[in-house]
Amino acid sequence: MHRINRDMLRVELAVTLKTALTRHKELLRAKRLPHESDALSDALAVAILDLVDCDSRAVVQTETYGYSAHGPRQGKWGIDEPSP
């Protein structure tokens, strides 16, 4: 197991978005109905999820540590939780 650094993830996301936009070109055209423009958002979200959360990768989150003015506060890697 190894950590994926931000630069590598950024490159992979950029490629995924570019190919997703190419595959769903028709959704980029101006639509009159709100639900039609939501189809592009959904297609992009699925493309990103397929990249980040798949058979060989997992998304992990730290535990909740305390509360802030805006609700529960997530811990930080290397401070509240050991770095993965």
PDB file of N, CA, C and O in Angstrom:
ATOM      1  N   MET A   1       0.857  -1.170   0.000  1.00  0.00           N
ATOM      2  CA  MET A   1       0.000   0.000   0.000  1.00  0.00           C
ATOM      3  C   MET A   1       0.900   1.229   0.000  1.00  0.00           C
ATOM      4  O   MET A   1       1.912   1.270   0.700  1.00  0.00           O
ATOM      5  N   HIS A   2       0.527   2.218  -0.782  1.00  0.00           N
ATOM      6  CA  HIS A   2       1.269   3.474  -0.786  1.00  0.00           C
ATOM      7  C   HIS A   2       0.311   4.634  -0.980  1.00  0.00           C
ATOM      8  O   HIS A   2      -0.788   4.482  -1.513  1.00  0.00           O
ATOM      9  N   ARG A   3       0.751   5.776  -0.542  1.00  0.00           N
ATOM     10  CA  ARG A   3      -0.063   6.978  -0.657  1.00  0.00           C
ATOM     11  C   ARG A   3       0.130   7.590  -2.038  1.00  0.00           C
ATOM     12  O   ARG A   3       1.246   7.617  -2.557  1.00  0.00           O
ATOM     13  N   ILE A   4      -0.942   8.077  -2.628  1.00  0.00           N
ATOM     14  CA  ILE A   4      -0.881   8.761  -3.917  1.00  0.00           C
ATOM     15  C   ILE A   4      -0.702  10.247  -3.625  1.00  0.00           C
ATOM     16  O   ILE A   4      -1.527  10.850  -2.939  1.00  0.00           O
ATOM     17  N   ASN A   5       0.372  10.836  -4.143  1.00  0.00           N
ATOM     18  CA  ASN A   5       0.595  12.251  -3.842  1.00  0.00           C
ATOM     19  C   ASN A   5      -0.368  13.130  -4.644  1.00  0.00           C
ATOM     20  O   ASN A   5      -0.972  12.685  -5.620  1.00  0.00           O
ATOM     21  N   ARG A   6      -0.495  14.368  -4.215  1.00  0.00           N
ATOM     22  CA  ARG A   6      -1.476  15.289  -4.808  1.00  0.00           C
ATOM     23  C   ARG A   6      -1.202  15.570  -6.276  1.00  0.00           C
ATOM     24  O   ARG A   6      -2.138  15.705  -7.064  1.00  0.00           O
ATOM     25  N   ASP A   7       0.073  15.662  -6.656  1.00  0.00           N
ATOM     26  CA  ASP A   7       0.397  15.949  -8.057  1.00  0.00           C
ATOM     27  C   ASP A   7      -0.064  14.812  -8.968  1.00  0.00           C
ATOM     28  O   ASP A   7      -0.642  15.056 -10.027  1.00  0.00           O
ATOM     29  N   MET A   8       0.190  13.587  -8.561  1.00  0.00           N
ATOM     30  CA  MET A   8      -0.232  12.441  -9.368  1.00  0.00           C
ATOM     31  C   MET A   8      -1.756  12.372  -9.447  1.00  0.00           C
ATOM     32  O   MET A   8      -2.313  12.119 -10.515  1.00  0.00           O
ATOM     33  N   LEU A   9      -2.428  12.597  -8.324  1.00  0.00           N
ATOM     34  CA  LEU A   9      -3.887  12.587  -8.325  1.00  0.00           C
ATOM     35  C   LEU A   9      -4.439  13.707  -9.201  1.00  0.00           C
ATOM     36  O   LEU A   9      -5.435  13.514  -9.899  1.00  0.00           O
ATOM     37  N   ARG A  10      -3.794  14.885  -9.170  1.00  0.00           N
ATOM     38  CA  ARG A  10      -4.234  16.012 -10.004  1.00  0.00           C
ATOM     39  C   ARG A  10      -4.137  15.660 -11.486  1.00  0.00           C
ATOM     40  O   ARG A  10      -5.054  15.946 -12.255  1.00  0.00           O
ATOM     41  N   VAL A  11      -3.029  15.040 -11.884  1.00  0.00           N
ATOM     42  CA  VAL A  11      -2.853  14.652 -13.283  1.00  0.00           C
ATOM     43  C   VAL A  11      -3.904  13.623 -13.684  1.00  0.00           C
ATOM     44  O   VAL A  11      -4.513  13.738 -14.748  1.00  0.00           O
ATOM     45  N   GLU A  12      -4.118  12.619 -12.840  1.00  0.00           N
ATOM     46  CA  GLU A  12      -5.106  11.586 -13.151  1.00  0.00           C
ATOM     47  C   GLU A  12      -6.514  12.162 -13.219  1.00  0.00           C
ATOM     48  O   GLU A  12      -7.307  11.756 -14.069  1.00  0.00           O
ATOM     49  N   LEU A  13      -6.835  13.109 -12.329  1.00  0.00           N
ATOM     50  CA  LEU A  13      -8.151  13.761 -12.381  1.00  0.00           C
ATOM     51  C   LEU A  13      -8.303  14.595 -13.650  1.00  0.00           C
ATOM     52  O   LEU A  13      -9.363  14.585 -14.276  1.00  0.00           O
ATOM     53  N   ALA A  14      -7.259  15.309 -14.027  1.00  0.00           N
ATOM     54  CA  ALA A  14      -7.317  16.128 -15.242  1.00  0.00           C
ATOM     55  C   ALA A  14      -7.571  15.254 -16.468  1.00  0.00           C
ATOM     56  O   ALA A  14      -8.387  15.604 -17.321  1.00  0.00           O
ATOM     57  N   VAL A  15      -6.884  14.131 -16.558  1.00  0.00           N
ATOM     58  CA  VAL A  15      -7.081  13.226 -17.689  1.00  0.00           C
ATOM     59  C   VAL A  15      -8.490  12.646 -17.657  1.00  0.00           C
ATOM     60  O   VAL A  15      -9.150  12.568 -18.693  1.00  0.00           O
ATOM     61  N   THR A  16      -8.952  12.241 -16.486  1.00  0.00           N
ATOM     62  CA  THR A  16     -10.299  11.678 -16.355  1.00  0.00           C
ATOM     63  C   THR A  16     -11.362  12.694 -16.752  1.00  0.00           C
ATOM     64  O   THR A  16     -12.308  12.353 -17.463  1.00  0.00           O
ATOM     65  N   LEU A  17     -11.219  13.938 -16.302  1.00  0.00           N
ATOM     66  CA  LEU A  17     -12.194  14.973 -16.656  1.00  0.00           C
ATOM     67  C   LEU A  17     -12.169  15.261 -18.156  1.00  0.00           C
ATOM     68  O   LEU A  17     -13.218  15.403 -18.785  1.00  0.00           O
ATOM     69  N   LYS A  18     -10.970  15.345 -18.719  1.00  0.00           N
ATOM     70  CA  LYS A  18     -10.858  15.629 -20.156  1.00  0.00           C
ATOM     71  C   LYS A  18     -11.539  14.539 -20.978  1.00  0.00           C
ATOM     72  O   LYS A  18     -12.278  14.834 -21.917  1.00  0.00           O
ATOM     73  N   THR A  19     -11.290  13.277 -20.623  1.00  0.00           N
ATOM     74  CA  THR A  19     -11.910  12.188 -21.383  1.00  0.00           C
ATOM     75  C   THR A  19     -13.412  12.115 -21.123  1.00  0.00           C
ATOM     76  O   THR A  19     -14.177  11.787 -22.030  1.00  0.00           O
ATOM     77  N   ALA A  20     -13.845  12.413 -19.903  1.00  0.00           N
ATOM     78  CA  ALA A  20     -15.275  12.400 -19.607  1.00  0.00           C
ATOM     79  C   ALA A  20     -15.988  13.495 -20.387  1.00  0.00           C
ATOM     80  O   ALA A  20     -17.079  13.277 -20.913  1.00  0.00           O
ATOM     81  N   LEU A  21     -15.375  14.670 -20.462  1.00  0.00           N
ATOM     82  CA  LEU A  21     -15.983  15.764 -21.214  1.00  0.00           C
ATOM     83  C   LEU A  21     -16.043  15.432 -22.703  1.00  0.00           C
ATOM     84  O   LEU A  21     -17.000  15.798 -23.385  1.00  0.00           O
ATOM     85  N   THR A  22     -15.030  14.746 -23.202  1.00  0.00           N
ATOM     86  CA  THR A  22     -15.032  14.352 -24.611  1.00  0.00           C
ATOM     87  C   THR A  22     -16.140  13.340 -24.883  1.00  0.00           C
ATOM     88  O   THR A  22     -16.826  13.419 -25.901  1.00  0.00           O
ATOM     89  N   ARG A  23     -16.311  12.384 -23.963  1.00  0.00           N
ATOM     90  CA  ARG A  23     -17.342  11.362 -24.138  1.00  0.00           C
ATOM     91  C   ARG A  23     -18.752  11.942 -24.045  1.00  0.00           C
ATOM     92  O   ARG A  23     -19.676  11.424 -24.672  1.00  0.00           O
ATOM     93  N   HIS A  24     -18.921  12.999 -23.276  1.00  0.00           N
ATOM     94  CA  HIS A  24     -20.255  13.554 -23.040  1.00  0.00           C
ATOM     95  C   HIS A  24     -20.379  14.959 -23.624  1.00  0.00           C
ATOM     96  O   HIS A  24     -20.963  15.849 -23.004  1.00  0.00           O
ATOM     97  N   LYS A  25     -19.829  15.150 -24.814  1.00  0.00           N
ATOM     98  CA  LYS A  25     -19.852  16.461 -25.473  1.00  0.00           C
ATOM     99  C   LYS A  25     -21.260  17.030 -25.610  1.00  0.00           C
ATOM    100  O   LYS A  25     -21.482  18.228 -25.437  1.00  0.00           O
ATOM    101  N   GLU A  26     -22.202  16.151 -25.923  1.00  0.00           N
ATOM    102  CA  GLU A  26     -23.576  16.626 -26.131  1.00  0.00           C
ATOM    103  C   GLU A  26     -24.166  17.267 -24.878  1.00  0.00           C
ATOM    104  O   GLU A  26     -25.073  18.094 -24.972  1.00  0.00           O
ATOM    105  N   LEU A  27     -23.652  16.885 -23.694  1.00  0.00           N
ATOM    106  CA  LEU A  27     -24.171  17.458 -22.457  1.00  0.00           C
ATOM    107  C   LEU A  27     -23.624  18.856 -22.192  1.00  0.00           C
ATOM    108  O   LEU A  27     -24.144  19.568 -21.333  1.00  0.00           O
ATOM    109  N   LEU A  28     -22.588  19.257 -22.913  1.00  0.00           N
ATOM    110  CA  LEU A  28     -22.008  20.587 -22.726  1.00  0.00           C
ATOM    111  C   LEU A  28     -22.829  21.679 -23.402  1.00  0.00           C
ATOM    112  O   LEU A  28     -22.725  22.851 -23.040  1.00  0.00           O
ATOM    113  N   ARG A  29     -23.635  21.300 -24.374  1.00  0.00           N
ATOM    114  CA  ARG A  29     -24.455  22.298 -25.064  1.00  0.00           C
ATOM    115  C   ARG A  29     -25.450  22.915 -24.083  1.00  0.00           C
ATOM    116  O   ARG A  29     -25.910  22.258 -23.149  1.00  0.00           O
ATOM    117  N   ALA A  30     -25.767  24.162 -24.308  1.00  0.00           N
ATOM    118  CA  ALA A  30     -26.710  24.847 -23.422  1.00  0.00           C
ATOM    119  C   ALA A  30     -28.055  24.127 -23.435  1.00  0.00           C
ATOM    120  O   ALA A  30     -28.618  23.853 -24.495  1.00  0.00           O
ATOM    121  N   LYS A  31     -28.549  23.832 -22.267  1.00  0.00           N
ATOM    122  CA  LYS A  31     -29.844  23.157 -22.121  1.00  0.00           C
ATOM    123  C   LYS A  31     -30.827  24.128 -21.469  1.00  0.00           C
ATOM    124  O   LYS A  31     -30.442  25.036 -20.732  1.00  0.00           O
ATOM    125  N   ARG A  32     -32.060  23.914 -21.754  1.00  0.00           N
ATOM    126  CA  ARG A  32     -33.078  24.780 -21.178  1.00  0.00           C
ATOM    127  C   ARG A  32     -33.636  24.223 -19.865  1.00  0.00           C
ATOM    128  O   ARG A  32     -34.093  24.987 -19.014  1.00  0.00           O
ATOM    129  N   LEU A  33     -33.602  22.923 -19.699  1.00  0.00           N
ATOM    130  CA  LEU A  33     -34.180  22.326 -18.503  1.00  0.00           C
ATOM    131  C   LEU A  33     -33.081  22.002 -17.489  1.00  0.00           C
ATOM    132  O   LEU A  33     -32.033  21.472 -17.857  1.00  0.00           O
ATOM    133  N   PRO A  34     -33.319  22.318 -16.215  1.00  0.00           N
ATOM    134  CA  PRO A  34     -32.289  22.088 -15.187  1.00  0.00           C
ATOM    135  C   PRO A  34     -31.837  20.632 -15.093  1.00  0.00           C
ATOM    136  O   PRO A  34     -30.652  20.370 -14.889  1.00  0.00           O
ATOM    137  N   HIS A  35     -32.753  19.692 -15.238  1.00  0.00           N
ATOM    138  CA  HIS A  35     -32.363  18.291 -15.090  1.00  0.00           C
ATOM    139  C   HIS A  35     -31.462  17.820 -16.231  1.00  0.00           C
ATOM    140  O   HIS A  35     -30.720  16.851 -16.068  1.00  0.00           O
ATOM    141  N   GLU A  36     -31.516  18.490 -17.380  1.00  0.00           N
ATOM    142  CA  GLU A  36     -30.638  18.125 -18.487  1.00  0.00           C
ATOM    143  C   GLU A  36     -29.195  18.541 -18.205  1.00  0.00           C
ATOM    144  O   GLU A  36     -28.263  17.814 -18.550  1.00  0.00           O
ATOM    145  N   SER A  37     -29.006  19.693 -17.588  1.00  0.00           N
ATOM    146  CA  SER A  37     -27.640  20.117 -17.264  1.00  0.00           C
ATOM    147  C   SER A  37     -27.075  19.305 -16.100  1.00  0.00           C
ATOM    148  O   SER A  37     -25.857  19.196 -15.958  1.00  0.00           O
ATOM    149  N   ASP A  38     -27.939  18.739 -15.274  1.00  0.00           N
ATOM    150  CA  ASP A  38     -27.471  17.895 -14.176  1.00  0.00           C
ATOM    151  C   ASP A  38     -26.855  16.602 -14.693  1.00  0.00           C
ATOM    152  O   ASP A  38     -26.059  15.985 -13.985  1.00  0.00           O
ATOM    153  N   ALA A  39     -27.189  16.181 -15.879  1.00  0.00           N
ATOM    154  CA  ALA A  39     -26.638  14.950 -16.435  1.00  0.00           C
ATOM    155  C   ALA A  39     -25.126  15.059 -16.595  1.00  0.00           C
ATOM    156  O   ALA A  39     -24.417  14.077 -16.374  1.00  0.00           O
ATOM    157  N   LEU A  40     -24.615  16.233 -16.974  1.00  0.00           N
ATOM    158  CA  LEU A  40     -23.171  16.419 -17.096  1.00  0.00           C
ATOM    159  C   LEU A  40     -22.510  16.323 -15.724  1.00  0.00           C
ATOM    160  O   LEU A  40     -21.470  15.678 -15.590  1.00  0.00           O
ATOM    161  N   SER A  41     -23.087  16.944 -14.714  1.00  0.00           N
ATOM    162  CA  SER A  41     -22.539  16.846 -13.353  1.00  0.00           C
ATOM    163  C   SER A  41     -22.474  15.404 -12.903  1.00  0.00           C
ATOM    164  O   SER A  41     -21.473  14.967 -12.334  1.00  0.00           O
ATOM    165  N   ASP A  42     -23.543  14.663 -13.158  1.00  0.00           N
ATOM    166  CA  ASP A  42     -23.577  13.255 -12.764  1.00  0.00           C
ATOM    167  C   ASP A  42     -22.523  12.444 -13.516  1.00  0.00           C
ATOM    168  O   ASP A  42     -21.863  11.594 -12.919  1.00  0.00           O
ATOM    169  N   ALA A  43     -22.356  12.693 -14.810  1.00  0.00           N
ATOM    170  CA  ALA A  43     -21.361  11.968 -15.601  1.00  0.00           C
ATOM    171  C   ALA A  43     -19.951  12.257 -15.098  1.00  0.00           C
ATOM    172  O   ALA A  43     -19.126  11.348 -15.009  1.00  0.00           O
ATOM    173  N   LEU A  44     -19.670  13.519 -14.769  1.00  0.00           N
ATOM    174  CA  LEU A  44     -18.350  13.870 -14.242  1.00  0.00           C
ATOM    175  C   LEU A  44     -18.123  13.255 -12.863  1.00  0.00           C
ATOM    176  O   LEU A  44     -17.029  12.769 -12.573  1.00  0.00           O
ATOM    177  N   ALA A  45     -19.142  13.274 -12.019  1.00  0.00           N
ATOM    178  CA  ALA A  45     -19.014  12.679 -10.691  1.00  0.00           C
ATOM    179  C   ALA A  45     -18.718  11.181 -10.790  1.00  0.00           C
ATOM    180  O   ALA A  45     -17.871  10.667 -10.059  1.00  0.00           O
ATOM    181  N   VAL A  46     -19.407  10.486 -11.685  1.00  0.00           N
ATOM    182  CA  VAL A  46     -19.166   9.050 -11.870  1.00  0.00           C
ATOM    183  C   VAL A  46     -17.750   8.807 -12.370  1.00  0.00           C
ATOM    184  O   VAL A  46     -17.091   7.870 -11.917  1.00  0.00           O
ATOM    185  N   ALA A  47     -17.270   9.634 -13.296  1.00  0.00           N
ATOM    186  CA  ALA A  47     -15.916   9.467 -13.825  1.00  0.00           C
ATOM    187  C   ALA A  47     -14.872   9.658 -12.728  1.00  0.00           C
ATOM    188  O   ALA A  47     -13.895   8.912 -12.661  1.00  0.00           O
ATOM    189  N   ILE A  48     -15.073  10.648 -11.877  1.00  0.00           N
ATOM    190  CA  ILE A  48     -14.138  10.893 -10.783  1.00  0.00           C
ATOM    191  C   ILE A  48     -14.193   9.767  -9.759  1.00  0.00           C
ATOM    192  O   ILE A  48     -13.155   9.301  -9.288  1.00  0.00           O
ATOM    193  N   LEU A  49     -15.398   9.329  -9.414  1.00  0.00           N
ATOM    194  CA  LEU A  49     -15.527   8.223  -8.465  1.00  0.00           C
ATOM    195  C   LEU A  49     -14.889   6.947  -8.993  1.00  0.00           C
ATOM    196  O   LEU A  49     -14.260   6.208  -8.235  1.00  0.00           O
ATOM    197  N   ASP A  50     -15.044   6.683 -10.278  1.00  0.00           N
ATOM    198  CA  ASP A  50     -14.419   5.499 -10.868  1.00  0.00           C
ATOM    199  C   ASP A  50     -12.901   5.561 -10.756  1.00  0.00           C
ATOM    200  O   ASP A  50     -12.247   4.527 -10.625  1.00  0.00           O
ATOM    201  N   LEU A  51     -12.338   6.764 -10.805  1.00  0.00           N
ATOM    202  CA  LEU A  51     -10.893   6.923 -10.672  1.00  0.00           C
ATOM    203  C   LEU A  51     -10.450   6.787  -9.222  1.00  0.00           C
ATOM    204  O   LEU A  51      -9.510   6.048  -8.929  1.00  0.00           O
ATOM    205  N   VAL A  52     -11.111   7.487  -8.319  1.00  0.00           N
ATOM    206  CA  VAL A  52     -10.645   7.585  -6.941  1.00  0.00           C
ATOM    207  C   VAL A  52     -11.062   6.401  -6.074  1.00  0.00           C
ATOM    208  O   VAL A  52     -10.268   5.932  -5.258  1.00  0.00           O
ATOM    209  N   ASP A  53     -12.269   5.918  -6.229  1.00  0.00           N
ATOM    210  CA  ASP A  53     -12.774   4.838  -5.376  1.00  0.00           C
ATOM    211  C   ASP A  53     -13.099   3.639  -6.259  1.00  0.00           C
ATOM    212  O   ASP A  53     -14.217   3.500  -6.753  1.00  0.00           O
ATOM    213  N   CYS A  54     -12.096   2.770  -6.451  1.00  0.00           N
ATOM    214  CA  CYS A  54     -12.267   1.633  -7.347  1.00  0.00           C
ATOM    215  C   CYS A  54     -11.719   0.373  -6.682  1.00  0.00           C
ATOM    216  O   CYS A  54     -11.467   0.364  -5.477  1.00  0.00           O
ATOM    217  N   ASP A  55     -11.537  -0.672  -7.450  1.00  0.00           N
ATOM    218  CA  ASP A  55     -11.079  -1.944  -6.894  1.00  0.00           C
ATOM    219  C   ASP A  55      -9.672  -1.871  -6.304  1.00  0.00           C
ATOM    220  O   ASP A  55      -9.342  -2.660  -5.419  1.00  0.00           O
ATOM    221  N   SER A  56      -8.838  -0.946  -6.773  1.00  0.00           N
ATOM    222  CA  SER A  56      -7.462  -0.894  -6.291  1.00  0.00           C
ATOM    223  C   SER A  56      -7.167   0.331  -5.428  1.00  0.00           C
ATOM    224  O   SER A  56      -6.026   0.527  -5.012  1.00  0.00           O
ATOM    225  N   ARG A  57      -8.181   1.159  -5.153  1.00  0.00           N
ATOM    226  CA  ARG A  57      -7.992   2.343  -4.316  1.00  0.00           C
ATOM    227  C   ARG A  57      -9.151   2.454  -3.344  1.00  0.00           C
ATOM    228  O   ARG A  57     -10.248   1.950  -3.587  1.00  0.00           O
ATOM    229  N   ALA A  58      -8.877   3.131  -2.237  1.00  0.00           N
ATOM    230  CA  ALA A  58      -9.921   3.386  -1.252  1.00  0.00           C
ATOM    231  C   ALA A  58      -9.766   4.806  -0.730  1.00  0.00           C
ATOM    232  O   ALA A  58      -8.656   5.333  -0.654  1.00  0.00           O
ATOM    233  N   VAL A  59     -10.861   5.405  -0.379  1.00  0.00           N
ATOM    234  CA  VAL A  59     -10.850   6.726   0.213  1.00  0.00           C
ATOM    235  C   VAL A  59     -11.014   6.542   1.716  1.00  0.00           C
ATOM    236  O   VAL A  59     -11.939   5.865   2.165  1.00  0.00           O
ATOM    237  N   VAL A  60     -10.120   7.144   2.491  1.00  0.00           N
ATOM    238  CA  VAL A  60     -10.207   7.030   3.945  1.00  0.00           C
ATOM    239  C   VAL A  60     -10.313   8.419   4.546  1.00  0.00           C
ATOM    240  O   VAL A  60      -9.871   9.409   3.963  1.00  0.00           O
ATOM    241  N   GLN A  61     -10.905   8.466   5.718  1.00  0.00           N
ATOM    242  CA  GLN A  61     -11.125   9.734   6.399  1.00  0.00           C
ATOM    243  C   GLN A  61     -10.765   9.552   7.861  1.00  0.00           C
ATOM    244  O   GLN A  61     -10.950   8.471   8.419  1.00  0.00           O
ATOM    245  N   THR A  62     -10.259  10.585   8.472  1.00  0.00           N
ATOM    246  CA  THR A  62      -9.940  10.505   9.889  1.00  0.00           C
ATOM    247  C   THR A  62     -11.222  10.506  10.704  1.00  0.00           C
ATOM    248  O   THR A  62     -12.299  10.833  10.206  1.00  0.00           O
ATOM    249  N   GLU A  63     -11.079  10.134  11.958  1.00  0.00           N
ATOM    250  CA  GLU A  63     -12.226  10.151  12.862  1.00  0.00           C
ATOM    251  C   GLU A  63     -12.598  11.594  13.209  1.00  0.00           C
ATOM    252  O   GLU A  63     -11.821  12.519  12.973  1.00  0.00           O
ATOM    253  N   THR A  64     -13.772  11.770  13.762  1.00  0.00           N
ATOM    254  CA  THR A  64     -14.218  13.083  14.207  1.00  0.00           C
ATOM    255  C   THR A  64     -13.595  13.377  15.574  1.00  0.00           C
ATOM    256  O   THR A  64     -13.677  12.564  16.495  1.00  0.00           O
ATOM    257  N   TYR A  65     -12.984  14.530  15.683  1.00  0.00           N
ATOM    258  CA  TYR A  65     -12.364  14.954  16.939  1.00  0.00           C
ATOM    259  C   TYR A  65     -12.921  16.301  17.332  1.00  0.00           C
ATOM    260  O   TYR A  65     -12.477  17.324  16.811  1.00  0.00           O
ATOM    261  N   GLY A  66     -13.869  16.331  18.227  1.00  0.00           N
ATOM    262  CA  GLY A  66     -14.414  17.584  18.719  1.00  0.00           C
ATOM    263  C   GLY A  66     -15.372  18.242  17.738  1.00  0.00           C
ATOM    264  O   GLY A  66     -15.747  17.671  16.714  1.00  0.00           O
ATOM    265  N   TYR A  67     -15.749  19.458  18.087  1.00  0.00           N
ATOM    266  CA  TYR A  67     -16.717  20.196  17.288  1.00  0.00           C
ATOM    267  C   TYR A  67     -16.239  21.623  17.089  1.00  0.00           C
ATOM    268  O   TYR A  67     -15.541  22.184  17.934  1.00  0.00           O
ATOM    269  N   SER A  68     -16.619  22.192  15.977  1.00  0.00           N
ATOM    270  CA  SER A  68     -16.325  23.596  15.714  1.00  0.00           C
ATOM    271  C   SER A  68     -17.653  24.333  15.621  1.00  0.00           C
ATOM    272  O   SER A  68     -18.709  23.742  15.845  1.00  0.00           O
ATOM    273  N   ALA A  69     -17.605  25.597  15.298  1.00  0.00           N
ATOM    274  CA  ALA A  69     -18.833  26.383  15.158  1.00  0.00           C
ATOM    275  C   ALA A  69     -19.702  25.869  14.017  1.00  0.00           C
ATOM    276  O   ALA A  69     -20.902  26.140  13.980  1.00  0.00           O
ATOM    277  N   HIS A  70     -19.100  25.124  13.082  1.00  0.00           N
ATOM    278  CA  HIS A  70     -19.828  24.641  11.911  1.00  0.00           C
ATOM    279  C   HIS A  70     -20.209  23.176  12.010  1.00  0.00           C
ATOM    280  O   HIS A  70     -20.726  22.611  11.046  1.00  0.00           O
ATOM    281  N   GLY A  71     -19.966  22.547  13.154  1.00  0.00           N
ATOM    282  CA  GLY A  71     -20.320  21.140  13.323  1.00  0.00           C
ATOM    283  C   GLY A  71     -19.107  20.300  13.678  1.00  0.00           C
ATOM    284  O   GLY A  71     -18.092  20.830  14.130  1.00  0.00           O
ATOM    285  N   PRO A  72     -19.207  18.986  13.475  1.00  0.00           N
ATOM    286  CA  PRO A  72     -18.102  18.101  13.848  1.00  0.00           C
ATOM    287  C   PRO A  72     -16.814  18.444  13.088  1.00  0.00           C
ATOM    288  O   PRO A  72     -16.846  18.826  11.918  1.00  0.00           O
ATOM    289  N   ARG A  73     -15.696  18.299  13.780  1.00  0.00           N
ATOM    290  CA  ARG A  73     -14.396  18.594  13.184  1.00  0.00           C
ATOM    291  C   ARG A  73     -13.669  17.294  12.899  1.00  0.00           C
ATOM    292  O   ARG A  73     -13.485  16.465  13.790  1.00  0.00           O
ATOM    293  N   GLN A  74     -13.260  17.122  11.660  1.00  0.00           N
ATOM    294  CA  GLN A  74     -12.496  15.940  11.293  1.00  0.00           C
ATOM    295  C   GLN A  74     -11.063  16.093  11.787  1.00  0.00           C
ATOM    296  O   GLN A  74     -10.523  17.199  11.791  1.00  0.00           O
ATOM    297  N   GLY A  75     -10.451  15.002  12.199  1.00  0.00           N
ATOM    298  CA  GLY A  75      -9.057  15.018  12.610  1.00  0.00           C
ATOM    299  C   GLY A  75      -8.144  15.284  11.432  1.00  0.00           C
ATOM    300  O   GLY A  75      -8.587  15.280  10.283  1.00  0.00           O
ATOM    301  N   LYS A  76      -6.874  15.515  11.710  1.00  0.00           N
ATOM    302  CA  LYS A  76      -5.888  15.763  10.654  1.00  0.00           C
ATOM    303  C   LYS A  76      -4.863  14.648  10.671  1.00  0.00           C
ATOM    304  O   LYS A  76      -4.453  14.176  11.732  1.00  0.00           O
ATOM    305  N   TRP A  77      -4.446  14.224   9.458  1.00  0.00           N
ATOM    306  CA  TRP A  77      -3.416  13.201   9.353  1.00  0.00           C
ATOM    307  C   TRP A  77      -2.121  13.726   9.943  1.00  0.00           C
ATOM    308  O   TRP A  77      -1.743  14.873   9.705  1.00  0.00           O
ATOM    309  N   GLY A  78      -1.442  12.887  10.713  1.00  0.00           N
ATOM    310  CA  GLY A  78      -0.181  13.257  11.318  1.00  0.00           C
ATOM    311  C   GLY A  78      -0.323  14.027  12.605  1.00  0.00           C
ATOM    312  O   GLY A  78       0.668  14.238  13.304  1.00  0.00           O
ATOM    313  N   ILE A  79      -1.527  14.457  12.943  1.00  0.00           N
ATOM    314  CA  ILE A  79      -1.772  15.179  14.198  1.00  0.00           C
ATOM    315  C   ILE A  79      -2.695  14.346  15.078  1.00  0.00           C
ATOM    316  O   ILE A  79      -2.291  13.893  16.149  1.00  0.00           O
ATOM    317  N   ASP A  80      -3.931  14.143  14.633  1.00  0.00           N
ATOM    318  CA  ASP A  80      -4.891  13.347  15.389  1.00  0.00           C
ATOM    319  C   ASP A  80      -4.802  11.867  15.055  1.00  0.00           C
ATOM    320  O   ASP A  80      -5.118  11.017  15.888  1.00  0.00           O
ATOM    321  N   GLU A  81      -4.380  11.565  13.863  1.00  0.00           N
ATOM    322  CA  GLU A  81      -4.262  10.182  13.400  1.00  0.00           C
ATOM    323  C   GLU A  81      -2.881  10.006  12.771  1.00  0.00           C
ATOM    324  O   GLU A  81      -2.335  10.957  12.211  1.00  0.00           O
ATOM    325  N   PRO A  82      -2.310   8.805  12.856  1.00  0.00           N
ATOM    326  CA  PRO A  82      -1.029   8.595  12.168  1.00  0.00           C
ATOM    327  C   PRO A  82      -1.216   8.714  10.663  1.00  0.00           C
ATOM    328  O   PRO A  82      -2.268   8.360  10.130  1.00  0.00           O
ATOM    329  N   SER A  83      -0.202   9.209   9.989  1.00  0.00           N
ATOM    330  CA  SER A  83      -0.287   9.330   8.530  1.00  0.00           C
ATOM    331  C   SER A  83      -0.454   7.946   7.908  1.00  0.00           C
ATOM    332  O   SER A  83       0.147   6.978   8.373  1.00  0.00           O
ATOM    333  N   PRO A  84      -1.273   7.851   6.851  1.00  0.00           N
ATOM    334  CA  PRO A  84      -1.490   6.544   6.237  1.00  0.00           C
ATOM    335  C   PRO A  84      -0.257   6.041   5.507  1.00  0.00           C
ATOM    336  O   PRO A  84      -0.279   4.951   4.935  1.00  0.00           O
TER     337      PRO A  84
END
